[in-house]
């Protein structure tokens, strides 16, 4: 399970996504040296390999969790990076789940937020090592849920929105059918 959320610093033009790298810190480092440490728990790395064009990556450490903020080539300023590093905080629940908080000029996208037809609010991504992947996102208005965007290895094969939750799934036909028919998000 990997969290995803987007947010801004100093205005909507600075929208960036935060995701948990599939292979953790090793995926971000990819054998390359860190550019610099911004705060005790945030480091700056060269852009992701194989992602063209790609700007630097901010890597946040919250306990065992790692979140990467991939910048764009014309990216945010040093001051905006520092704002992300200083104003995005996270705590772990007793069950080990990460809860993020934003302050100052940093704003996280709320549940159901859509930009350019893409769902940018909080999501949980399950799977990803194979072709099978499931996205679960709270969407208060199922009438306009937007769509999830993953990566080339995980094209969305089916999706639905019901009871305030958006589900998107990639994988083989049987997996798609099972998820769409049987997954029912529920809170305790």
Rosetta constraint file for C-alpha pairs under 8 A:
AtomPair CA 1 CA 124 HARMONIC 6.49 0.50
AtomPair CA 1 CA 125 HARMONIC 5.51 0.50
AtomPair CA 1 CA 126 HARMONIC 4.51 0.50
AtomPair CA 1 CA 127 HARMONIC 6.61 0.50
AtomPair CA 2 CA 19 HARMONIC 7.11 0.50
AtomPair CA 2 CA 20 HARMONIC 5.42 0.50
AtomPair CA 2 CA 21 HARMONIC 7.89 0.50
AtomPair CA 2 CA 22 HARMONIC 7.64 0.50
AtomPair CA 2 CA 124 HARMONIC 5.65 0.50
AtomPair CA 2 CA 125 HARMONIC 4.97 0.50
AtomPair CA 2 CA 126 HARMONIC 6.43 0.50
AtomPair CA 3 CA 19 HARMONIC 5.97 0.50
AtomPair CA 3 CA 20 HARMONIC 5.99 0.50
AtomPair CA 3 CA 122 HARMONIC 7.38 0.50
AtomPair CA 3 CA 123 HARMONIC 5.91 0.50
AtomPair CA 3 CA 124 HARMONIC 4.66 0.50
AtomPair CA 3 CA 125 HARMONIC 6.13 0.50
AtomPair CA 4 CA 17 HARMONIC 7.20 0.50
AtomPair CA 4 CA 18 HARMONIC 5.62 0.50
AtomPair CA 4 CA 19 HARMONIC 4.57 0.50
AtomPair CA 4 CA 20 HARMONIC 6.89 0.50
AtomPair CA 4 CA 121 HARMONIC 7.93 0.50
AtomPair CA 4 CA 122 HARMONIC 5.70 0.50
AtomPair CA 4 CA 123 HARMONIC 5.07 0.50
AtomPair CA 4 CA 124 HARMONIC 6.12 0.50
AtomPair CA 4 CA 125 HARMONIC 7.22 0.50
AtomPair CA 5 CA 17 HARMONIC 5.88 0.50
AtomPair CA 5 CA 18 HARMONIC 5.34 0.50
AtomPair CA 5 CA 19 HARMONIC 6.78 0.50
AtomPair CA 5 CA 108 HARMONIC 7.08 0.50
AtomPair CA 5 CA 109 HARMONIC 6.75 0.50
AtomPair CA 5 CA 120 HARMONIC 6.22 0.50
AtomPair CA 5 CA 121 HARMONIC 5.44 0.50
AtomPair CA 5 CA 122 HARMONIC 4.41 0.50
AtomPair CA 5 CA 123 HARMONIC 6.31 0.50
AtomPair CA 6 CA 15 HARMONIC 6.63 0.50
AtomPair CA 6 CA 16 HARMONIC 5.44 0.50
AtomPair CA 6 CA 17 HARMONIC 4.08 0.50
AtomPair CA 6 CA 18 HARMONIC 5.61 0.50
AtomPair CA 6 CA 108 HARMONIC 5.94 0.50
AtomPair CA 6 CA 109 HARMONIC 5.57 0.50
AtomPair CA 6 CA 120 HARMONIC 5.58 0.50
AtomPair CA 6 CA 121 HARMONIC 6.28 0.50
AtomPair CA 6 CA 122 HARMONIC 7.30 0.50
AtomPair CA 7 CA 14 HARMONIC 7.96 0.50
AtomPair CA 7 CA 15 HARMONIC 5.41 0.50
AtomPair CA 7 CA 16 HARMONIC 5.66 0.50
AtomPair CA 7 CA 17 HARMONIC 6.54 0.50
AtomPair CA 7 CA 18 HARMONIC 7.83 0.50
AtomPair CA 7 CA 106 HARMONIC 6.99 0.50
AtomPair CA 7 CA 107 HARMONIC 5.31 0.50
AtomPair CA 7 CA 108 HARMONIC 4.04 0.50
AtomPair CA 7 CA 109 HARMONIC 5.15 0.50
AtomPair CA 8 CA 12 HARMONIC 5.91 0.50
AtomPair CA 8 CA 13 HARMONIC 7.57 0.50
AtomPair CA 8 CA 14 HARMONIC 5.20 0.50
AtomPair CA 8 CA 15 HARMONIC 4.53 0.50
AtomPair CA 8 CA 16 HARMONIC 6.32 0.50
AtomPair CA 8 CA 105 HARMONIC 7.95 0.50
AtomPair CA 8 CA 106 HARMONIC 5.67 0.50
AtomPair CA 8 CA 107 HARMONIC 5.27 0.50
AtomPair CA 8 CA 108 HARMONIC 6.54 0.50
AtomPair CA 8 CA 109 HARMONIC 7.82 0.50
AtomPair CA 9 CA 14 HARMONIC 6.00 0.50
AtomPair CA 9 CA 15 HARMONIC 7.42 0.50
AtomPair CA 9 CA 80 HARMONIC 6.41 0.50
AtomPair CA 9 CA 83 HARMONIC 7.28 0.50
AtomPair CA 9 CA 84 HARMONIC 7.04 0.50
AtomPair CA 9 CA 105 HARMONIC 5.27 0.50
AtomPair CA 9 CA 106 HARMONIC 4.39 0.50
AtomPair CA 9 CA 107 HARMONIC 6.34 0.50
AtomPair CA 10 CA 14 HARMONIC 7.08 0.50
AtomPair CA 10 CA 80 HARMONIC 7.54 0.50
AtomPair CA 10 CA 105 HARMONIC 5.47 0.50
AtomPair CA 10 CA 106 HARMONIC 6.92 0.50
AtomPair CA 11 CA 15 HARMONIC 7.91 0.50
AtomPair CA 14 CA 76 HARMONIC 6.79 0.50
AtomPair CA 16 CA 69 HARMONIC 6.66 0.50
AtomPair CA 16 CA 70 HARMONIC 6.99 0.50
AtomPair CA 16 CA 71 HARMONIC 6.81 0.50
AtomPair CA 17 CA 69 HARMONIC 5.80 0.50
AtomPair CA 17 CA 70 HARMONIC 6.72 0.50
AtomPair CA 17 CA 120 HARMONIC 7.76 0.50
AtomPair CA 18 CA 67 HARMONIC 6.01 0.50
AtomPair CA 18 CA 68 HARMONIC 5.41 0.50
AtomPair CA 18 CA 69 HARMONIC 4.65 0.50
AtomPair CA 18 CA 70 HARMONIC 7.24 0.50
AtomPair CA 19 CA 67 HARMONIC 5.29 0.50
AtomPair CA 19 CA 68 HARMONIC 5.41 0.50
AtomPair CA 19 CA 69 HARMONIC 6.80 0.50
AtomPair CA 20 CA 24 HARMONIC 6.87 0.50
AtomPair CA 20 CA 65 HARMONIC 7.52 0.50
AtomPair CA 20 CA 66 HARMONIC 5.69 0.50
AtomPair CA 20 CA 67 HARMONIC 4.41 0.50
AtomPair CA 20 CA 68 HARMONIC 6.00 0.50
AtomPair CA 21 CA 25 HARMONIC 7.11 0.50
AtomPair CA 21 CA 27 HARMONIC 6.46 0.50
AtomPair CA 21 CA 28 HARMONIC 7.16 0.50
AtomPair CA 21 CA 66 HARMONIC 7.05 0.50
AtomPair CA 21 CA 67 HARMONIC 6.62 0.50
AtomPair CA 21 CA 68 HARMONIC 6.51 0.50
AtomPair CA 22 CA 27 HARMONIC 7.25 0.50
AtomPair CA 22 CA 128 HARMONIC 7.39 0.50
AtomPair CA 22 CA 129 HARMONIC 7.84 0.50
AtomPair CA 23 CA 27 HARMONIC 5.14 0.50
AtomPair CA 24 CA 28 HARMONIC 7.09 0.50
AtomPair CA 24 CA 66 HARMONIC 6.13 0.50
AtomPair CA 25 CA 29 HARMONIC 6.17 0.50
AtomPair CA 25 CA 59 HARMONIC 7.75 0.50
AtomPair CA 25 CA 66 HARMONIC 6.66 0.50
AtomPair CA 26 CA 30 HARMONIC 5.69 0.50
AtomPair CA 26 CA 31 HARMONIC 7.51 0.50
AtomPair CA 28 CA 45 HARMONIC 7.17 0.50
AtomPair CA 28 CA 48 HARMONIC 6.54 0.50
AtomPair CA 28 CA 57 HARMONIC 7.58 0.50
AtomPair CA 28 CA 59 HARMONIC 7.70 0.50
AtomPair CA 28 CA 68 HARMONIC 7.72 0.50
AtomPair CA 29 CA 33 HARMONIC 6.84 0.50
AtomPair CA 29 CA 34 HARMONIC 7.06 0.50
AtomPair CA 29 CA 45 HARMONIC 6.78 0.50
AtomPair CA 29 CA 46 HARMONIC 7.90 0.50
AtomPair CA 30 CA 49 HARMONIC 7.66 0.50
AtomPair CA 32 CA 46 HARMONIC 7.74 0.50
AtomPair CA 33 CA 45 HARMONIC 7.37 0.50
AtomPair CA 34 CA 43 HARMONIC 7.12 0.50
AtomPair CA 34 CA 44 HARMONIC 6.21 0.50
AtomPair CA 34 CA 45 HARMONIC 4.93 0.50
AtomPair CA 34 CA 46 HARMONIC 7.25 0.50
AtomPair CA 35 CA 43 HARMONIC 7.63 0.50
AtomPair CA 35 CA 44 HARMONIC 5.43 0.50
AtomPair CA 35 CA 45 HARMONIC 5.23 0.50
AtomPair CA 35 CA 46 HARMONIC 6.81 0.50
AtomPair CA 36 CA 43 HARMONIC 5.92 0.50
AtomPair CA 36 CA 44 HARMONIC 5.33 0.50
AtomPair CA 36 CA 45 HARMONIC 7.32 0.50
AtomPair CA 37 CA 42 HARMONIC 6.22 0.50
AtomPair CA 37 CA 43 HARMONIC 4.33 0.50
AtomPair CA 37 CA 44 HARMONIC 6.15 0.50
AtomPair CA 38 CA 42 HARMONIC 5.55 0.50
AtomPair CA 38 CA 43 HARMONIC 5.50 0.50
AtomPair CA 38 CA 44 HARMONIC 6.91 0.50
AtomPair CA 38 CA 82 HARMONIC 6.67 0.50
AtomPair CA 38 CA 85 HARMONIC 6.64 0.50
AtomPair CA 39 CA 43 HARMONIC 7.03 0.50
AtomPair CA 39 CA 85 HARMONIC 6.42 0.50
AtomPair CA 39 CA 86 HARMONIC 7.00 0.50
AtomPair CA 41 CA 60 HARMONIC 5.81 0.50
AtomPair CA 41 CA 61 HARMONIC 5.09 0.50
AtomPair CA 41 CA 62 HARMONIC 7.14 0.50
AtomPair CA 41 CA 85 HARMONIC 7.98 0.50
AtomPair CA 42 CA 58 HARMONIC 6.61 0.50
AtomPair CA 42 CA 59 HARMONIC 5.50 0.50
AtomPair CA 42 CA 60 HARMONIC 4.56 0.50
AtomPair CA 42 CA 61 HARMONIC 6.33 0.50
AtomPair CA 42 CA 85 HARMONIC 5.84 0.50
AtomPair CA 43 CA 58 HARMONIC 5.76 0.50
AtomPair CA 43 CA 59 HARMONIC 5.24 0.50
AtomPair CA 43 CA 60 HARMONIC 6.76 0.50
AtomPair CA 44 CA 56 HARMONIC 6.75 0.50
AtomPair CA 44 CA 57 HARMONIC 5.73 0.50
AtomPair CA 44 CA 58 HARMONIC 4.73 0.50
AtomPair CA 44 CA 59 HARMONIC 6.28 0.50
AtomPair CA 45 CA 56 HARMONIC 5.65 0.50
AtomPair CA 45 CA 57 HARMONIC 5.08 0.50
AtomPair CA 45 CA 58 HARMONIC 6.43 0.50
AtomPair CA 45 CA 59 HARMONIC 7.37 0.50
AtomPair CA 46 CA 55 HARMONIC 7.15 0.50
AtomPair CA 46 CA 56 HARMONIC 4.71 0.50
AtomPair CA 46 CA 57 HARMONIC 6.17 0.50
AtomPair CA 47 CA 51 HARMONIC 7.59 0.50
AtomPair CA 47 CA 54 HARMONIC 5.11 0.50
AtomPair CA 47 CA 55 HARMONIC 4.84 0.50
AtomPair CA 47 CA 56 HARMONIC 4.20 0.50
AtomPair CA 47 CA 57 HARMONIC 5.61 0.50
AtomPair CA 47 CA 70 HARMONIC 7.31 0.50
AtomPair CA 47 CA 71 HARMONIC 7.72 0.50
AtomPair CA 48 CA 54 HARMONIC 6.38 0.50
AtomPair CA 48 CA 55 HARMONIC 7.78 0.50
AtomPair CA 48 CA 56 HARMONIC 7.50 0.50
AtomPair CA 48 CA 57 HARMONIC 7.24 0.50
AtomPair CA 48 CA 70 HARMONIC 7.80 0.50
AtomPair CA 53 CA 72 HARMONIC 7.27 0.50
AtomPair CA 53 CA 73 HARMONIC 6.27 0.50
AtomPair CA 54 CA 70 HARMONIC 7.47 0.50
AtomPair CA 54 CA 71 HARMONIC 6.69 0.50
AtomPair CA 54 CA 72 HARMONIC 5.39 0.50
AtomPair CA 54 CA 73 HARMONIC 5.40 0.50
AtomPair CA 55 CA 70 HARMONIC 6.71 0.50
AtomPair CA 55 CA 71 HARMONIC 4.68 0.50
AtomPair CA 55 CA 72 HARMONIC 4.41 0.50
AtomPair CA 55 CA 73 HARMONIC 4.19 0.50
AtomPair CA 55 CA 74 HARMONIC 7.29 0.50
AtomPair CA 55 CA 75 HARMONIC 6.44 0.50
AtomPair CA 56 CA 70 HARMONIC 6.40 0.50
AtomPair CA 56 CA 71 HARMONIC 5.50 0.50
AtomPair CA 56 CA 72 HARMONIC 7.39 0.50
AtomPair CA 56 CA 73 HARMONIC 7.68 0.50
AtomPair CA 57 CA 68 HARMONIC 6.28 0.50
AtomPair CA 57 CA 69 HARMONIC 5.50 0.50
AtomPair CA 57 CA 70 HARMONIC 4.65 0.50
AtomPair CA 57 CA 71 HARMONIC 5.92 0.50
AtomPair CA 58 CA 68 HARMONIC 5.63 0.50
AtomPair CA 58 CA 69 HARMONIC 5.02 0.50
AtomPair CA 58 CA 70 HARMONIC 6.67 0.50
AtomPair CA 58 CA 71 HARMONIC 7.83 0.50
AtomPair CA 58 CA 81 HARMONIC 7.74 0.50
AtomPair CA 58 CA 85 HARMONIC 7.91 0.50
AtomPair CA 59 CA 66 HARMONIC 6.69 0.50
AtomPair CA 59 CA 67 HARMONIC 5.76 0.50
AtomPair CA 59 CA 68 HARMONIC 4.60 0.50
AtomPair CA 59 CA 69 HARMONIC 6.49 0.50
AtomPair CA 60 CA 66 HARMONIC 5.56 0.50
AtomPair CA 60 CA 67 HARMONIC 5.09 0.50
AtomPair CA 60 CA 68 HARMONIC 6.30 0.50
AtomPair CA 60 CA 85 HARMONIC 7.61 0.50
AtomPair CA 61 CA 65 HARMONIC 5.90 0.50
AtomPair CA 61 CA 66 HARMONIC 4.81 0.50
AtomPair CA 61 CA 67 HARMONIC 6.74 0.50
AtomPair CA 62 CA 66 HARMONIC 6.36 0.50
AtomPair CA 62 CA 90 HARMONIC 6.03 0.50
AtomPair CA 62 CA 91 HARMONIC 6.94 0.50
AtomPair CA 62 CA 92 HARMONIC 7.71 0.50
AtomPair CA 62 CA 98 HARMONIC 7.64 0.50
AtomPair CA 63 CA 92 HARMONIC 7.39 0.50
AtomPair CA 65 CA 98 HARMONIC 7.27 0.50
AtomPair CA 71 CA 75 HARMONIC 5.51 0.50
AtomPair CA 71 CA 76 HARMONIC 7.13 0.50
AtomPair CA 72 CA 76 HARMONIC 7.74 0.50
AtomPair CA 76 CA 80 HARMONIC 5.80 0.50
AtomPair CA 76 CA 81 HARMONIC 6.50 0.50
AtomPair CA 77 CA 81 HARMONIC 6.27 0.50
AtomPair CA 78 CA 82 HARMONIC 6.17 0.50
AtomPair CA 79 CA 83 HARMONIC 6.15 0.50
AtomPair CA 80 CA 84 HARMONIC 6.29 0.50
AtomPair CA 81 CA 85 HARMONIC 6.21 0.50
AtomPair CA 82 CA 86 HARMONIC 6.00 0.50
AtomPair CA 83 CA 87 HARMONIC 5.59 0.50
AtomPair CA 83 CA 88 HARMONIC 7.95 0.50
AtomPair CA 83 CA 104 HARMONIC 7.87 0.50
AtomPair CA 83 CA 105 HARMONIC 7.09 0.50
AtomPair CA 83 CA 106 HARMONIC 6.97 0.50
AtomPair CA 84 CA 88 HARMONIC 5.64 0.50
AtomPair CA 84 CA 106 HARMONIC 6.36 0.50
AtomPair CA 87 CA 102 HARMONIC 5.74 0.50
AtomPair CA 87 CA 103 HARMONIC 5.16 0.50
AtomPair CA 87 CA 104 HARMONIC 6.15 0.50
AtomPair CA 87 CA 105 HARMONIC 7.63 0.50
AtomPair CA 87 CA 106 HARMONIC 6.34 0.50
AtomPair CA 88 CA 100 HARMONIC 7.04 0.50
AtomPair CA 88 CA 101 HARMONIC 5.83 0.50
AtomPair CA 88 CA 102 HARMONIC 4.66 0.50
AtomPair CA 88 CA 103 HARMONIC 6.62 0.50
AtomPair CA 88 CA 106 HARMONIC 7.01 0.50
AtomPair CA 89 CA 100 HARMONIC 5.79 0.50
AtomPair CA 89 CA 101 HARMONIC 5.20 0.50
AtomPair CA 89 CA 102 HARMONIC 6.37 0.50
AtomPair CA 90 CA 98 HARMONIC 6.42 0.50
AtomPair CA 90 CA 99 HARMONIC 5.44 0.50
AtomPair CA 90 CA 100 HARMONIC 4.34 0.50
AtomPair CA 90 CA 101 HARMONIC 5.95 0.50
AtomPair CA 91 CA 98 HARMONIC 5.83 0.50
AtomPair CA 91 CA 99 HARMONIC 5.39 0.50
AtomPair CA 91 CA 100 HARMONIC 6.66 0.50
AtomPair CA 92 CA 96 HARMONIC 5.36 0.50
AtomPair CA 92 CA 97 HARMONIC 5.34 0.50
AtomPair CA 92 CA 98 HARMONIC 4.69 0.50
AtomPair CA 92 CA 99 HARMONIC 6.15 0.50
AtomPair CA 93 CA 97 HARMONIC 5.22 0.50
AtomPair CA 93 CA 98 HARMONIC 6.52 0.50
AtomPair CA 93 CA 99 HARMONIC 7.28 0.50
AtomPair CA 101 CA 108 HARMONIC 7.95 0.50
AtomPair CA 102 CA 106 HARMONIC 5.57 0.50
AtomPair CA 102 CA 107 HARMONIC 5.74 0.50
AtomPair CA 102 CA 108 HARMONIC 6.41 0.50
AtomPair CA 103 CA 107 HARMONIC 6.90 0.50
AtomPair CA 108 CA 121 HARMONIC 7.84 0.50
AtomPair CA 109 CA 113 HARMONIC 6.10 0.50
AtomPair CA 109 CA 120 HARMONIC 6.52 0.50
AtomPair CA 109 CA 121 HARMONIC 4.90 0.50
AtomPair CA 109 CA 122 HARMONIC 7.08 0.50
AtomPair CA 110 CA 121 HARMONIC 5.17 0.50
AtomPair CA 110 CA 122 HARMONIC 6.86 0.50
AtomPair CA 111 CA 121 HARMONIC 4.69 0.50
AtomPair CA 111 CA 122 HARMONIC 5.70 0.50
AtomPair CA 111 CA 137 HARMONIC 7.43 0.50
AtomPair CA 111 CA 138 HARMONIC 5.55 0.50
AtomPair CA 111 CA 139 HARMONIC 5.66 0.50
AtomPair CA 111 CA 140 HARMONIC 7.01 0.50
AtomPair CA 112 CA 119 HARMONIC 6.59 0.50
AtomPair CA 112 CA 120 HARMONIC 7.35 0.50
AtomPair CA 112 CA 121 HARMONIC 5.36 0.50
AtomPair CA 112 CA 122 HARMONIC 7.72 0.50
AtomPair CA 112 CA 137 HARMONIC 7.53 0.50
AtomPair CA 112 CA 138 HARMONIC 6.21 0.50
AtomPair CA 112 CA 139 HARMONIC 4.11 0.50
AtomPair CA 112 CA 140 HARMONIC 6.08 0.50
AtomPair CA 112 CA 141 HARMONIC 7.10 0.50
AtomPair CA 112 CA 145 HARMONIC 6.47 0.50
AtomPair CA 113 CA 119 HARMONIC 5.93 0.50
AtomPair CA 113 CA 120 HARMONIC 5.51 0.50
AtomPair CA 113 CA 121 HARMONIC 4.82 0.50
AtomPair CA 113 CA 139 HARMONIC 7.90 0.50
AtomPair CA 114 CA 118 HARMONIC 5.27 0.50
AtomPair CA 114 CA 119 HARMONIC 4.46 0.50
AtomPair CA 114 CA 120 HARMONIC 5.50 0.50
AtomPair CA 114 CA 121 HARMONIC 7.10 0.50
AtomPair CA 114 CA 145 HARMONIC 7.43 0.50
AtomPair CA 114 CA 146 HARMONIC 5.88 0.50
AtomPair CA 115 CA 119 HARMONIC 6.55 0.50
AtomPair CA 115 CA 120 HARMONIC 6.59 0.50
AtomPair CA 117 CA 146 HARMONIC 5.03 0.50
AtomPair CA 117 CA 147 HARMONIC 6.43 0.50
AtomPair CA 118 CA 146 HARMONIC 5.12 0.50
AtomPair CA 118 CA 147 HARMONIC 4.94 0.50
AtomPair CA 118 CA 148 HARMONIC 5.96 0.50
AtomPair CA 118 CA 149 HARMONIC 6.82 0.50
AtomPair CA 119 CA 145 HARMONIC 6.94 0.50
AtomPair CA 119 CA 146 HARMONIC 5.05 0.50
AtomPair CA 119 CA 147 HARMONIC 5.34 0.50
AtomPair CA 119 CA 148 HARMONIC 5.48 0.50
AtomPair CA 119 CA 149 HARMONIC 7.72 0.50
AtomPair CA 120 CA 148 HARMONIC 7.98 0.50
AtomPair CA 121 CA 137 HARMONIC 7.55 0.50
AtomPair CA 122 CA 137 HARMONIC 6.19 0.50
AtomPair CA 122 CA 138 HARMONIC 7.16 0.50
AtomPair CA 123 CA 135 HARMONIC 6.64 0.50
AtomPair CA 123 CA 136 HARMONIC 5.61 0.50
AtomPair CA 123 CA 137 HARMONIC 4.36 0.50
AtomPair CA 123 CA 138 HARMONIC 7.15 0.50
AtomPair CA 124 CA 135 HARMONIC 5.76 0.50
AtomPair CA 124 CA 136 HARMONIC 5.24 0.50
AtomPair CA 124 CA 137 HARMONIC 6.40 0.50
AtomPair CA 125 CA 133 HARMONIC 7.07 0.50
AtomPair CA 125 CA 134 HARMONIC 5.82 0.50
AtomPair CA 125 CA 135 HARMONIC 4.67 0.50
AtomPair CA 125 CA 136 HARMONIC 6.57 0.50
AtomPair CA 126 CA 133 HARMONIC 5.64 0.50
AtomPair CA 126 CA 134 HARMONIC 5.05 0.50
AtomPair CA 126 CA 135 HARMONIC 6.35 0.50
AtomPair CA 127 CA 132 HARMONIC 6.19 0.50
AtomPair CA 127 CA 133 HARMONIC 4.64 0.50
AtomPair CA 127 CA 134 HARMONIC 6.57 0.50
AtomPair CA 128 CA 132 HARMONIC 6.21 0.50
AtomPair CA 128 CA 133 HARMONIC 5.26 0.50
AtomPair CA 128 CA 154 HARMONIC 7.55 0.50
AtomPair CA 131 CA 153 HARMONIC 6.50 0.50
AtomPair CA 131 CA 154 HARMONIC 5.92 0.50
AtomPair CA 131 CA 170 HARMONIC 6.60 0.50
AtomPair CA 131 CA 171 HARMONIC 5.05 0.50
AtomPair CA 131 CA 172 HARMONIC 7.74 0.50
AtomPair CA 132 CA 154 HARMONIC 7.25 0.50
AtomPair CA 132 CA 169 HARMONIC 7.33 0.50
AtomPair CA 132 CA 170 HARMONIC 5.28 0.50
AtomPair CA 132 CA 171 HARMONIC 4.21 0.50
AtomPair CA 132 CA 172 HARMONIC 7.24 0.50
AtomPair CA 132 CA 175 HARMONIC 7.60 0.50
AtomPair CA 133 CA 154 HARMONIC 6.85 0.50
AtomPair CA 133 CA 169 HARMONIC 5.60 0.50
AtomPair CA 133 CA 170 HARMONIC 5.18 0.50
AtomPair CA 133 CA 171 HARMONIC 6.62 0.50
AtomPair CA 134 CA 167 HARMONIC 7.02 0.50
AtomPair CA 134 CA 168 HARMONIC 5.78 0.50
AtomPair CA 134 CA 169 HARMONIC 4.48 0.50
AtomPair CA 134 CA 170 HARMONIC 6.61 0.50
AtomPair CA 135 CA 148 HARMONIC 7.52 0.50
AtomPair CA 135 CA 166 HARMONIC 7.72 0.50
AtomPair CA 135 CA 167 HARMONIC 5.55 0.50
AtomPair CA 135 CA 168 HARMONIC 5.03 0.50
AtomPair CA 135 CA 169 HARMONIC 6.26 0.50
AtomPair CA 136 CA 165 HARMONIC 6.81 0.50
AtomPair CA 136 CA 166 HARMONIC 5.79 0.50
AtomPair CA 136 CA 167 HARMONIC 4.93 0.50
AtomPair CA 136 CA 168 HARMONIC 6.87 0.50
AtomPair CA 137 CA 165 HARMONIC 5.57 0.50
AtomPair CA 137 CA 166 HARMONIC 5.13 0.50
AtomPair CA 137 CA 167 HARMONIC 6.73 0.50
AtomPair CA 138 CA 164 HARMONIC 5.89 0.50
AtomPair CA 138 CA 165 HARMONIC 4.54 0.50
AtomPair CA 138 CA 166 HARMONIC 6.27 0.50
AtomPair CA 139 CA 145 HARMONIC 6.30 0.50
AtomPair CA 139 CA 161 HARMONIC 7.84 0.50
AtomPair CA 139 CA 164 HARMONIC 5.00 0.50
AtomPair CA 139 CA 165 HARMONIC 5.14 0.50
AtomPair CA 139 CA 166 HARMONIC 6.10 0.50
AtomPair CA 140 CA 164 HARMONIC 4.91 0.50
AtomPair CA 140 CA 165 HARMONIC 7.37 0.50
AtomPair CA 141 CA 145 HARMONIC 6.60 0.50
AtomPair CA 141 CA 164 HARMONIC 6.54 0.50
AtomPair CA 142 CA 161 HARMONIC 5.53 0.50
AtomPair CA 142 CA 162 HARMONIC 6.42 0.50
AtomPair CA 142 CA 163 HARMONIC 7.75 0.50
AtomPair CA 142 CA 164 HARMONIC 6.10 0.50
AtomPair CA 142 CA 165 HARMONIC 7.39 0.50
AtomPair CA 142 CA 166 HARMONIC 7.45 0.50
AtomPair CA 145 CA 161 HARMONIC 7.04 0.50
AtomPair CA 145 CA 166 HARMONIC 6.89 0.50
AtomPair CA 148 CA 156 HARMONIC 7.71 0.50
AtomPair CA 148 CA 168 HARMONIC 6.77 0.50
AtomPair CA 149 CA 156 HARMONIC 7.72 0.50
AtomPair CA 150 CA 154 HARMONIC 6.11 0.50
AtomPair CA 150 CA 155 HARMONIC 6.92 0.50
AtomPair CA 150 CA 156 HARMONIC 7.75 0.50
AtomPair CA 151 CA 155 HARMONIC 6.73 0.50
AtomPair CA 154 CA 170 HARMONIC 5.60 0.50
AtomPair CA 154 CA 171 HARMONIC 7.35 0.50
AtomPair CA 155 CA 170 HARMONIC 5.82 0.50
AtomPair CA 156 CA 168 HARMONIC 6.32 0.50
AtomPair CA 156 CA 169 HARMONIC 5.55 0.50
AtomPair CA 156 CA 170 HARMONIC 4.79 0.50
AtomPair CA 157 CA 168 HARMONIC 7.62 0.50
AtomPair CA 157 CA 169 HARMONIC 5.91 0.50
AtomPair CA 157 CA 170 HARMONIC 4.89 0.50
AtomPair CA 157 CA 171 HARMONIC 6.85 0.50
AtomPair CA 157 CA 176 HARMONIC 6.86 0.50
AtomPair CA 158 CA 168 HARMONIC 5.88 0.50
AtomPair CA 158 CA 169 HARMONIC 5.52 0.50
AtomPair CA 158 CA 170 HARMONIC 6.87 0.50
AtomPair CA 158 CA 176 HARMONIC 6.28 0.50
AtomPair CA 158 CA 180 HARMONIC 7.39 0.50
AtomPair CA 159 CA 166 HARMONIC 7.33 0.50
AtomPair CA 159 CA 167 HARMONIC 5.38 0.50
AtomPair CA 159 CA 168 HARMONIC 4.15 0.50
AtomPair CA 159 CA 169 HARMONIC 6.19 0.50
AtomPair CA 159 CA 180 HARMONIC 7.00 0.50
AtomPair CA 160 CA 166 HARMONIC 5.84 0.50
AtomPair CA 160 CA 167 HARMONIC 5.36 0.50
AtomPair CA 160 CA 168 HARMONIC 6.62 0.50
AtomPair CA 160 CA 180 HARMONIC 6.91 0.50
AtomPair CA 161 CA 165 HARMONIC 5.49 0.50
AtomPair CA 161 CA 166 HARMONIC 4.18 0.50
AtomPair CA 161 CA 167 HARMONIC 6.09 0.50
AtomPair CA 162 CA 166 HARMONIC 6.58 0.50
AtomPair CA 165 CA 185 HARMONIC 7.24 0.50
AtomPair CA 167 CA 180 HARMONIC 7.46 0.50
AtomPair CA 169 CA 176 HARMONIC 6.14 0.50
AtomPair CA 169 CA 179 HARMONIC 7.27 0.50
AtomPair CA 169 CA 180 HARMONIC 7.98 0.50
AtomPair CA 170 CA 176 HARMONIC 6.62 0.50
AtomPair CA 171 CA 175 HARMONIC 6.20 0.50
AtomPair CA 171 CA 176 HARMONIC 6.35 0.50
AtomPair CA 172 CA 176 HARMONIC 6.27 0.50
AtomPair CA 173 CA 177 HARMONIC 6.15 0.50
AtomPair CA 174 CA 178 HARMONIC 6.13 0.50
AtomPair CA 175 CA 179 HARMONIC 6.15 0.50
AtomPair CA 176 CA 180 HARMONIC 6.18 0.50
AtomPair CA 177 CA 181 HARMONIC 5.97 0.50
AtomPair CA 178 CA 182 HARMONIC 5.54 0.50
AtomPair CA 178 CA 183 HARMONIC 7.50 0.50
AtomPair CA 179 CA 183 HARMONIC 5.16 0.50
